[in-house]
Amino acid sequence: MGAERESVIGVVVDALDLSTDAHVHTGFAAGRDAVGVVVSAADRAGLTAVTFADQVGPDSTWLSAYADSVRRAQRRTEIDLRIAAEIEVVRPDGWLALPPDLGHLEAVSVAVSGLPLPGGPAGPRELREMLAAGELTADQVAETLVTATVRGIDRASRYAPTQLARPLSLLAQAGLDDAVLSPDLIDALATACRQTGTVVEISEAWRSPSPRVVALLRAAGVVLVPASDARYATEVGQWQYLRRV
C-alpha cells in the first residue's frame, strides 16, 4: 500500500496529512464554540478537511439542527466539512448508545470511555478500584476492552463509515501501561479495522494511541488519521503529540 492510497477524505495509509482534522467538537455537545467559529479556526490553521464528531446518545434530539449547521457552513467555505458523531460502546457485545436517527451522519466515531462489563460500563476510577481489589486483572481489562472495541466497530460499520476515537485511552486512565496489550490483541484490533474499513484516530487531546501502538497499527496496514478532539476552536488543527508520533 503506497502513500497515495486514500480511504477517506485527506487520509493516506503511510503518512498523516496534518492539514486535516478528523474529530472536533462544537457547542452542540462537549465543545464550547459554534460550528462557524470552529470552521474559522480551521481556516486560520490552514486545514483542508474537518470532521465534526460531537458526542451523541439515545437522548440526543439535536442531530438535525447540528447537521443543518454544518451544511450551512459547507456553503461558506472551501474546507471539506464532514458530518459525524461520537457514539459510545456500552456493552461487552459491542452494543452502541445510538441516537434515534443516524440518517444525518456521514460517519460514526466509535468511543469506549468506560470498560463495558455485564453490569454496565466501568469508568477509570472504578476500574482502578477493581484492579486494586483484585476483582479484575490487567490482562482481563485489556482483553475486555479490545473485544468490546472490535465488536463496537463491527456494529457501527453496518450503519456508516467508521472511525475509532482515542483508541485504548482507557488503559492509561486506569493506570495501566499499554504493554498489557498482547500481540494477539493488537492483531485482533488491526484485523477488525481493516475488515470494517475503520480508520483509527490519533488523538492530540488524549495522546492516544501510544507511539508503540501507532507503530504496530501502521505496520499492520491500518489507516491512521490526525484528530485534535478539540473542545475549543483554538485547539482545532493544532499538533504537538501528532508531530512526535
DOPA-822144 format. One line per 3 residues: number of its first residue (from 0); for each residue x, y, z of N, C-alpha, C. Coordinates in nm, 3 decimals. Layout:
BEGIN
NUM = X/Y/Z/X/Y/Z/X/Y/Z; ...
//
This chain:
BEGIN
0 = 0.085/-0.119/0.000/0.000/0.000/0.000/0.088/0.124/0.000; 0.080/0.203/-0.105/0.164/0.321/-0.116/0.105/0.440/-0.048; 0.183/0.547/-0.041/0.141/0.667/0.030/0.033/0.742/-0.044
3 = 0.002/0.699/-0.167/-0.102/0.770/-0.241/-0.240/0.710/-0.220; -0.248/0.596/-0.156/-0.377/0.531/-0.140/-0.461/0.603/-0.037; -0.584/0.642/-0.073/-0.672/0.712/0.017/-0.797/0.630/0.045
6 = -0.850/0.637/0.169/-0.972/0.564/0.202/-1.080/0.658/0.250; -1.046/0.772/0.306/-1.143/0.876/0.339/-1.077/1.008/0.306; -1.156/1.116/0.315/-1.107/1.248/0.277/-0.975/1.279/0.346
9 = -0.871/1.307/0.268/-0.746/1.355/0.323/-0.666/1.253/0.400; -0.695/1.125/0.387/-0.630/1.023/0.468/-0.545/0.933/0.380; -0.423/0.906/0.420/-0.339/0.811/0.349/-0.290/0.707/0.447
12 = -0.255/0.591/0.396/-0.216/0.480/0.482/-0.080/0.505/0.544; 0.017/0.551/0.465/0.155/0.555/0.509/0.202/0.690/0.561; 0.116/0.790/0.561/0.154/0.921/0.612/0.031/0.991/0.665
15 = 0.052/1.076/0.764/-0.058/1.154/0.819/-0.062/1.289/0.750; -0.179/1.327/0.702/-0.197/1.458/0.642/-0.242/1.554/0.751; -0.150/1.633/0.803/-0.182/1.721/0.915/-0.257/1.846/0.874
18 = -0.300/1.850/0.748/-0.390/1.958/0.707/-0.536/1.916/0.723; -0.559/1.799/0.782/-0.694/1.752/0.811/-0.710/1.728/0.961; -0.833/1.739/1.008/-0.864/1.712/1.148/-0.989/1.624/1.152
21 = -0.973/1.501/1.197/-1.078/1.400/1.187/-1.175/1.396/1.304; -1.159/1.486/1.403/-1.250/1.480/1.518/-1.248/1.613/1.593; -1.354/1.692/1.575/-1.368/1.816/1.651/-1.508/1.821/1.712
24 = -1.519/1.899/1.821/-1.647/1.913/1.891/-1.699/2.057/1.879; -1.829/2.073/1.901/-1.891/2.206/1.897/-1.978/2.224/2.021; -2.039/2.339/2.029/-2.127/2.370/2.141/-2.254/2.286/2.144
27 = -2.278/2.206/2.042/-2.396/2.118/2.046/-2.381/2.011/2.153; -2.257/1.977/2.191/-2.237/1.872/2.293/-2.117/1.906/2.380; -2.005/1.837/2.359/-1.891/1.851/2.450/-1.807/1.975/2.425
30 = -1.827/2.039/2.309/-1.746/2.156/2.276/-1.800/2.284/2.336; -1.733/2.395/2.301/-1.771/2.525/2.357/-1.810/2.627/2.252; -1.777/2.600/2.124/-1.794/2.701/2.021/-1.891/2.655/1.912
33 = -1.946/2.753/1.841/-2.039/2.725/1.732/-1.964/2.666/1.613; -2.039/2.601/1.525/-1.979/2.539/1.407/-1.901/2.642/1.327; -1.959/2.761/1.305/-1.892/2.864/1.226/-1.762/2.909/1.287
36 = -1.755/2.916/1.418/-1.633/2.956/1.487/-1.525/2.849/1.468; -1.565/2.723/1.474/-1.471/2.613/1.453/-1.417/2.616/1.310; -1.504/2.640/1.214/-1.461/2.645/1.073/-1.363/2.761/1.052
39 = -1.390/2.875/1.112/-1.298/2.989/1.100/-1.161/2.955/1.158; -1.161/2.885/1.271/-1.034/2.844/1.332/-0.961/2.744/1.243; -1.036/2.654/1.181/-0.975/2.557/1.090/-0.913/2.628/0.970
42 = -0.979/2.731/0.922/-0.926/2.809/0.810/-0.794/2.877/0.849; -0.791/2.935/0.969/-0.670/3.002/1.016/-0.555/2.902/1.034; -0.591/2.777/1.070/-0.489/2.673/1.088/-0.443/2.612/0.956
45 = -0.505/2.654/0.846/-0.465/2.604/0.716/-0.517/2.465/0.684; -0.626/2.425/0.748/-0.679/2.290/0.725/-0.757/2.283/0.594; -0.759/2.166/0.535/-0.834/2.143/0.413/-0.958/2.057/0.436
48 = -0.964/1.987/0.550/-1.078/1.900/0.580/-1.096/1.887/0.731; -1.222/1.887/0.774/-1.256/1.875/0.916/-1.376/1.782/0.930; -1.369/1.692/1.027/-1.483/1.606/1.059/-1.540/1.648/1.194
51 = -1.667/1.687/1.194/-1.737/1.721/1.318/-1.786/1.590/1.381; -1.753/1.569/1.507/-1.786/1.441/1.573/-1.833/1.467/1.715; -1.943/1.540/1.728/-1.997/1.566/1.861/-2.052/1.439/1.924
54 = -2.049/1.435/2.057/-2.096/1.318/2.131/-2.248/1.311/2.130; -2.300/1.194/2.092/-2.445/1.175/2.088/-2.483/1.048/2.163; -2.611/1.036/2.193/-2.662/0.918/2.262/-2.811/0.905/2.238
57 = -2.876/0.811/2.305/-3.019/0.787/2.283/-3.107/0.908/2.309; -3.063/1.001/2.393/-3.144/1.118/2.426/-3.111/1.240/2.342; -3.022/1.227/2.247/-2.983/1.341/2.165/-3.093/1.374/2.064
60 = -3.146/1.494/2.073/-3.257/1.535/1.985/-3.215/1.646/1.889; -3.087/1.680/1.890/-3.041/1.796/1.814/-2.963/1.761/1.688; -2.960/1.634/1.649/-2.879/1.594/1.534/-2.919/1.665/1.406
63 = -3.047/1.687/1.386/-3.093/1.755/1.265/-3.039/1.897/1.259; -3.051/1.970/1.371/-3.002/2.107/1.375/-2.850/2.111/1.360; -2.784/2.014/1.419/-2.637/2.002/1.410/-2.594/1.983/1.265
66 = -2.659/1.888/1.197/-2.626/1.862/1.057/-2.656/1.983/0.970; -2.768/2.049/0.995/-2.803/2.169/0.918/-2.699/2.278/0.936; -2.648/2.292/1.058/-2.547/2.393/1.087/-2.418/2.366/1.009
69 = -2.378/2.239/1.004/-2.258/2.203/0.928/-2.283/2.226/0.779; -2.400/2.191/0.730/-2.430/2.210/0.588/-2.428/2.358/0.550; -2.479/2.442/0.636/-2.472/2.586/0.608/-2.327/2.632/0.600
72 = -2.245/2.580/0.690/-2.103/2.616/0.689/-2.035/2.566/0.563; -2.079/2.451/0.511/-2.019/2.396/0.390/-2.033/2.492/0.272; -2.143/2.567/0.271/-2.167/2.659/0.160/-2.083/2.785/0.169
75 = -2.017/2.805/0.284/-1.943/2.930/0.305/-1.791/2.909/0.312; -1.746/2.787/0.284/-1.602/2.759/0.297/-1.559/2.659/0.191; -1.430/2.663/0.160/-1.373/2.564/0.070/-1.319/2.443/0.147
78 = -1.319/2.451/0.280/-1.276/2.338/0.361/-1.378/2.226/0.348; -1.331/2.105/0.335/-1.421/1.989/0.324/-1.472/1.954/0.463; -1.599/1.977/0.489/-1.659/1.953/0.620/-1.741/1.825/0.617
81 = -1.721/1.740/0.717/-1.787/1.609/0.723/-1.872/1.601/0.849; -1.992/1.546/0.836/-2.084/1.536/0.949/-2.074/1.396/1.008; -2.024/1.389/1.131/-2.012/1.261/1.201/-2.060/1.279/1.345
84 = -2.052/1.174/1.423/-2.088/1.181/1.565/-2.009/1.076/1.640; -1.978/1.108/1.765/-1.908/1.014/1.852/-2.011/0.934/1.932; -2.004/0.802/1.923/-2.102/0.714/1.985/-2.030/0.611/2.071
87 = -2.080/0.591/2.192/-2.015/0.504/2.290/-2.054/0.356/2.275; -1.955/0.270/2.297/-1.981/0.127/2.317/-2.017/0.108/2.464; -2.132/0.047/2.492/-2.180/0.041/2.630/-2.202/-0.101/2.683
90 = -2.182/-0.203/2.596/-2.199/-0.340/2.642/-2.087/-0.428/2.589; -2.056/-0.539/2.656/-1.948/-0.627/2.610/-1.968/-0.679/2.468; -2.094/-0.689/2.423/-2.120/-0.739/2.288/-2.105/-0.631/2.181
93 = -2.057/-0.512/2.222/-2.037/-0.404/2.126/-2.158/-0.316/2.103; -2.262/-0.335/2.184/-2.383/-0.253/2.168/-2.349/-0.106/2.185; -2.407/-0.024/2.097/-2.376/0.119/2.094/-2.491/0.202/2.149
96 = -2.456/0.312/2.213/-2.558/0.406/2.264/-2.603/0.494/2.149; -2.677/0.434/2.057/-2.715/0.501/1.933/-2.819/0.610/1.955; -2.810/0.719/1.880/-2.915/0.820/1.882/-3.036/0.771/1.804
99 = -3.149/0.840/1.815/-3.271/0.794/1.746/-3.258/0.789/1.594; -3.176/0.878/1.535/-3.170/0.888/1.390/-3.026/0.906/1.346; -2.978/0.812/1.265/-2.842/0.820/1.212/-2.839/0.875/1.070
102 = -2.955/0.911/1.018/-2.965/0.949/0.878/-2.885/1.071/0.839; -2.854/1.156/0.937/-2.780/1.279/0.905/-2.629/1.258/0.899; -2.583/1.141/0.943/-2.439/1.122/0.963/-2.369/1.063/0.840
105 = -2.250/1.117/0.813/-2.165/1.063/0.708/-2.062/0.967/0.764; -2.046/0.965/0.896/-1.950/0.875/0.960/-1.985/0.864/1.108; -1.938/0.755/1.169/-1.955/0.733/1.312/-1.817/0.716/1.374
108 = -1.789/0.793/1.479/-1.666/0.781/1.555/-1.696/0.700/1.681; -1.644/0.579/1.687/-1.674/0.486/1.797/-1.579/0.514/1.914; -1.637/0.528/2.034/-1.557/0.555/2.154/-1.586/0.451/2.261
111 = -1.486/0.422/2.343/-1.503/0.333/2.458/-1.446/0.407/2.579; -1.531/0.484/2.645/-1.486/0.567/2.758/-1.494/0.494/2.892; -1.574/0.387/2.895/-1.585/0.304/3.014/-1.575/0.158/2.973
114 = -1.514/0.075/3.057/-1.500/-0.066/3.021/-1.636/-0.133/3.022; -1.683/-0.184/2.907/-1.815/-0.247/2.903/-1.816/-0.380/2.979; -1.883/-0.380/3.093/-1.896/-0.500/3.176/-2.043/-0.540/3.181
117 = -2.074/-0.663/3.220/-2.214/-0.707/3.226/-2.304/-0.614/3.309; -2.248/-0.553/3.413/-2.327/-0.464/3.497/-2.330/-0.320/3.449; -2.264/-0.292/3.335/-2.259/-0.157/3.281/-2.115/-0.110/3.267
120 = -2.094/-0.001/3.196/-1.958/0.049/3.175/-1.893/0.094/3.306; -1.766/0.057/3.324/-1.689/0.098/3.441/-1.589/0.205/3.399; -1.599/0.323/3.461/-1.510/0.432/3.429/-1.372/0.412/3.488
123 = -1.279/0.504/3.459/-1.140/0.489/3.503/-1.125/0.473/3.654; -1.195/0.554/3.733/-1.182/0.543/3.879/-1.231/0.408/3.929; -1.346/0.364/3.878/-1.399/0.234/3.919/-1.305/0.121/3.878
126 = -1.246/0.134/3.760/-1.151/0.031/3.715/-1.030/0.024/3.806; -0.977/0.140/3.846/-0.861/0.139/3.936/-0.895/0.072/4.068; -1.017/0.096/4.117/-1.060/0.034/4.242/-1.074/-0.117/4.226
129 = -1.130/-0.160/4.111/-1.147/-0.303/4.087/-1.012/-0.373/4.070; -0.919/-0.306/4.006/-0.786/-0.363/3.991/-0.716/-0.374/4.127; -0.729/-0.270/4.207/-0.665/-0.271/4.339/-0.724/-0.378/4.430
132 = -0.854/-0.405/4.413/-0.921/-0.504/4.496/-0.904/-0.646/4.442; -0.842/-0.660/4.328/-0.823/-0.792/4.269/-0.946/-0.846/4.200; -1.046/-0.760/4.177/-1.169/-0.804/4.109/-1.147/-0.821/3.960
135 = -1.048/-0.750/3.907/-1.008/-0.763/3.767/-0.856/-0.764/3.761; -0.801/-0.832/3.661/-0.657/-0.825/3.636/-0.633/-0.731/3.516; -0.510/-0.688/3.502/-0.476/-0.602/3.389/-0.502/-0.673/3.257
138 = -0.471/-0.802/3.251/-0.495/-0.877/3.128/-0.644/-0.885/3.096; -0.728/-0.901/3.198/-0.872/-0.906/3.175/-0.925/-0.773/3.123; -0.874/-0.664/3.178/-0.916/-0.532/3.131/-0.879/-0.514/2.985
141 = -0.754/-0.549/2.950/-0.708/-0.533/2.812/-0.791/-0.617/2.716; -0.815/-0.742/2.751/-0.891/-0.830/2.662/-1.035/-0.782/2.648; -1.098/-0.743/2.758/-1.236/-0.695/2.753/-1.247/-0.568/2.671
144 = -1.150/-0.478/2.689/-1.151/-0.351/2.616/-1.137/-0.374/2.466; -1.041/-0.455/2.426/-1.020/-0.478/2.283/-1.138/-0.553/2.222; -1.189/-0.653/2.293/-1.303/-0.730/2.241/-1.424/-0.641/2.221
147 = -1.456/-0.559/2.319/-1.572/-0.469/2.306/-1.549/-0.367/2.195; -1.426/-0.319/2.181/-1.395/-0.224/2.074/-1.415/-0.287/1.937; -1.362/-0.409/1.921/-1.378/-0.480/1.794/-1.525/-0.502/1.761
150 = -1.602/-0.544/1.859/-1.745/-0.568/1.835/-1.818/-0.436/1.809; -1.774/-0.330/1.876/-1.838/-0.200/1.856/-1.818/-0.145/1.716; -1.695/-0.152/1.664/-1.673/-0.100/1.530/-1.740/-0.188/1.425
153 = -1.752/-0.318/1.456/-1.826/-0.406/1.364/-1.972/-0.363/1.356; -2.034/-0.335/1.470/-2.174/-0.290/1.471/-2.187/-0.155/1.401; -2.099/-0.061/1.435/-2.110/0.073/1.379/-2.093/0.073/1.228
156 = -2.006/-0.015/1.177/-1.978/-0.017/1.034/-2.099/-0.060/0.952; -2.200/-0.117/1.017/-2.322/-0.154/0.946/-2.407/-0.032/0.914; -2.383/0.077/0.983/-2.464/0.197/0.967/-2.396/0.306/0.885
159 = -2.264/0.319/0.899/-2.193/0.430/0.834/-2.044/0.399/0.836; -1.966/0.470/0.755/-1.821/0.457/0.766/-1.777/0.487/0.909; -1.677/0.413/0.957/-1.643/0.422/1.099/-1.501/0.474/1.122
162 = -1.487/0.542/1.236/-1.359/0.585/1.290/-1.352/0.534/1.433; -1.233/0.518/1.484/-1.215/0.475/1.623/-1.154/0.590/1.701; -1.230/0.643/1.797/-1.188/0.762/1.873/-1.097/0.723/1.989
165 = -0.991/0.806/2.010/-0.896/0.790/2.123/-0.879/0.643/2.164; -0.837/0.559/2.071/-0.834/0.414/2.095/-0.750/0.374/2.214; -0.809/0.289/2.298/-0.741/0.227/2.411/-0.696/0.326/2.518
168 = -0.744/0.450/2.511/-0.703/0.551/2.609/-0.748/0.515/2.750; -0.849/0.429/2.761/-0.899/0.388/2.891/-0.790/0.317/2.973; -0.699/0.250/2.906/-0.592/0.180/2.978/-0.509/0.278/3.061
171 = -0.461/0.383/2.997/-0.379/0.481/3.069/-0.459/0.549/3.178; -0.586/0.576/3.153/-0.671/0.641/3.254/-0.688/0.551/3.376; -0.685/0.420/3.354/-0.699/0.325/3.464/-0.565/0.292/3.528
174 = -0.459/0.357/3.480/-0.327/0.336/3.539/-0.251/0.218/3.482; -0.291/0.172/3.362/-0.226/0.055/3.302/-0.138/0.096/3.185; -0.020/0.036/3.175/0.069/0.057/3.062/0.018/-0.023/2.943
177 = 0.037/0.030/2.822/-0.015/-0.044/2.706/0.067/-0.168/2.673; 0.171/-0.194/2.751/0.243/-0.321/2.736/0.153/-0.438/2.770; 0.043/-0.412/2.838/-0.053/-0.517/2.871/-0.123/-0.569/2.746
180 = -0.114/-0.495/2.636/-0.175/-0.538/2.511/-0.085/-0.640/2.442; -0.130/-0.762/2.435/-0.051/-0.867/2.372/-0.052/-0.850/2.220; 0.044/-0.911/2.151/0.042/-0.908/2.004/-0.090/-0.959/1.947
183 = -0.149/-1.061/2.010/-0.276/-1.115/1.961/-0.387/-1.011/1.970; -0.389/-0.932/2.078/-0.492/-0.830/2.092/-0.474/-0.718/1.990; -0.351/-0.676/1.970/-0.324/-0.573/1.868/-0.364/-0.625/1.731
186 = -0.332/-0.750/1.705/-0.366/-0.810/1.574/-0.518/-0.816/1.557; -0.590/-0.850/1.664/-0.737/-0.858/1.656/-0.796/-0.721/1.624; -0.742/-0.618/1.688/-0.792/-0.483/1.662/-0.759/-0.439/1.521
189 = -0.636/-0.464/1.478/-0.595/-0.424/1.343/-0.678/-0.497/1.237; -0.700/-0.626/1.258/-0.779/-0.704/1.163/-0.920/-0.651/1.152; -0.981/-0.620/1.266/-1.117/-0.567/1.266/-1.124/-0.432/1.193
192 = -1.023/-0.348/1.214/-1.022/-0.218/1.147/-1.011/-0.235/0.996; -0.924/-0.324/0.953/-0.909/-0.346/0.809/-1.037/-0.405/0.749; -1.096/-0.502/0.817/-1.213/-0.569/0.762/-1.334/-0.477/0.754
195 = -1.346/-0.385/0.848/-1.463/-0.294/0.851/-1.434/-0.160/0.784; -1.310/-0.139/0.740/-1.274/-0.011/0.681/-1.266/0.101/0.783; -1.248/0.064/0.909/-1.241/0.164/1.017/-1.105/0.233/1.018
198 = -1.108/0.366/1.024/-0.983/0.440/1.038/-0.962/0.471/1.186; -0.838/0.473/1.228/-0.804/0.494/1.368/-0.756/0.637/1.388; -0.822/0.707/1.478/-0.783/0.844/1.510/-0.663/0.844/1.604
201 = -0.564/0.925/1.572/-0.458/0.953/1.668/-0.496/1.084/1.736; -0.531/1.076/1.862/-0.590/1.190/1.932/-0.485/1.279/1.996; -0.485/1.405/1.955/-0.397/1.504/2.015/-0.434/1.528/2.161
204 = -0.564/1.545/2.188/-0.609/1.579/2.323/-0.582/1.466/2.422; -0.597/1.341/2.376/-0.585/1.227/2.466/-0.449/1.158/2.457; -0.363/1.206/2.367/-0.231/1.143/2.347/-0.247/0.991/2.329
207 = -0.341/0.957/2.241/-0.376/0.816/2.224/-0.404/0.786/2.077; -0.360/0.669/2.029/-0.284/0.565/2.098/-0.138/0.605/2.118; -0.068/0.523/2.194/0.073/0.550/2.224/0.157/0.533/2.098
210 = 0.277/0.590/2.096/0.365/0.571/1.980/0.386/0.423/1.947; 0.397/0.339/2.050/0.415/0.195/2.025/0.296/0.138/1.949; 0.175/0.169/1.995/0.056/0.114/1.930/0.039/0.175/1.791
213 = 0.069/0.304/1.777/0.064/0.366/1.644/0.153/0.289/1.547; 0.276/0.258/1.589/0.370/0.187/1.501/0.318/0.048/1.466; 0.260/-0.021/1.564/0.208/-0.156/1.538/0.089/-0.153/1.443
216 = -0.001/-0.056/1.462/-0.117/-0.045/1.374/-0.075/-0.006/1.233; 0.019/0.087/1.225/0.069/0.127/1.092/0.132/0.007/1.020; 0.212/-0.070/1.093/0.276/-0.187/1.033/0.173/-0.290/0.988
219 = 0.057/-0.292/1.055/-0.049/-0.387/1.021/-0.139/-0.336/0.909; -0.107/-0.220/0.854/-0.184/-0.168/0.742/-0.311/-0.096/0.778; -0.322/-0.051/0.903/-0.442/0.022/0.947/-0.429/0.169/0.906
222 = -0.538/0.227/0.859/-0.539/0.368/0.821/-0.546/0.454/0.947; -0.454/0.550/0.959/-0.447/0.638/1.075/-0.478/0.781/1.032; -0.550/0.855/1.118/-0.588/0.992/1.085/-0.559/1.084/1.203
225 = -0.521/1.209/1.177/-0.498/1.305/1.286/-0.631/1.358/1.339; -0.644/1.363/1.471/-0.769/1.409/1.534/-0.735/1.494/1.655; -0.776/1.620/1.652/-0.746/1.706/1.767/-0.834/1.673/1.887
228 = -0.958/1.623/1.861/-1.057/1.603/1.966/-1.082/1.736/2.039; -1.077/1.843/1.961/-1.082/1.979/2.016/-1.217/2.010/2.079; -1.213/2.063/2.200/-1.332/2.115/2.267/-1.347/2.265/2.241
231 = -1.234/2.330/2.215/-1.232/2.474/2.187/-1.181/2.496/2.045; -1.233/2.596/1.979/-1.194/2.623/1.841/-1.045/2.647/1.828; -0.984/2.707/1.928/-0.841/2.737/1.922/-0.755/2.610/1.920
234 = -0.813/2.494/1.953/-0.738/2.368/1.954/-0.745/2.295/1.821; -0.829/2.340/1.730/-0.850/2.270/1.603/-0.723/2.276/1.518; -0.680/2.160/1.472/-0.565/2.154/1.384/-0.433/2.193/1.447
237 = -0.425/2.189/1.578/-0.301/2.224/1.649/-0.233/2.095/1.694; -0.113/2.070/1.641/-0.049/1.941/1.661/0.083/1.952/1.736; 0.093/1.881/1.845/0.220/1.863/1.916/0.250/1.713/1.928
240 = 0.157/1.642/1.995/0.174/1.497/2.007/0.180/1.433/1.869; 0.094/1.475/1.778/0.089/1.415/1.644/0.222/1.428/1.572; 0.289/1.542/1.588/0.416/1.562/1.521/0.524/1.471/1.577
243 = 0.509/1.434/1.705/0.608/1.345/1.765/0.591/1.201/1.720; 0.467/1.159/1.700/0.443/1.019/1.663/0.440/1.000/1.512
//
